[in-house]
Amino acid sequence: MKKVVFIIIFFYSFIQATYAEQVQTKFKFRINVPNSYIHIKTDLNFDQLSKKYKNKEVDMNYLRQLSREVGGNITFEIFIHENLSPGENSINLNKISGAGATIDEYKKLQRSELCNYLQSELSTMLKGKNVRQYYCDFIGKINYNISEVFKLIHEGWLPNQKLIQYQFQFRDDLFTATLNCLKENCDFMDQDLTQILKSIQ
């Protein structure tokens, strides 16, 4: 029986190892990222990026701009799926510098007040678009390093797009993990993002 258990654990560990790559972020924590995602970072130059997307219908000017922005910014990380359009499907991690707010302070507010405020802020960011809010609530502990997570789901910039966000406290900093996705890709990409957040260490 012990031998069977050992084989199962070993097999599961092997699958996990082939599924994800451990990434050291700019935020001094590590995450496991599925191999189907490309980590846009300073040491991935545009030539490498263009080779990965060769013969695919991708706006290369957008990728060039994206790689430049990430390279010069220490507050966010971006991951794009190698088989999906990066302009419409991406994951980013953002450190909210000088936010002055914590998850505990969020919990002191009336839920409706907090959700309405965040919906209004997003509408302002999207140039006054009246953004529909699908979900706004705490989802509890996501791993042993993150005791509370606040999840938001809004309509995206495009009619067939969603914006899924997780806000969480790690050590003394507030972070937002954001998934931009076309609706047909949101379920599996949200599962990927949840696994990434669970792996934070």
Order of alpha helices (4+ residues) and beta strands (2+ residues): alpha-beta-beta-beta-alpha-alpha-beta-beta-alpha-alpha-beta-beta-beta-beta-alpha
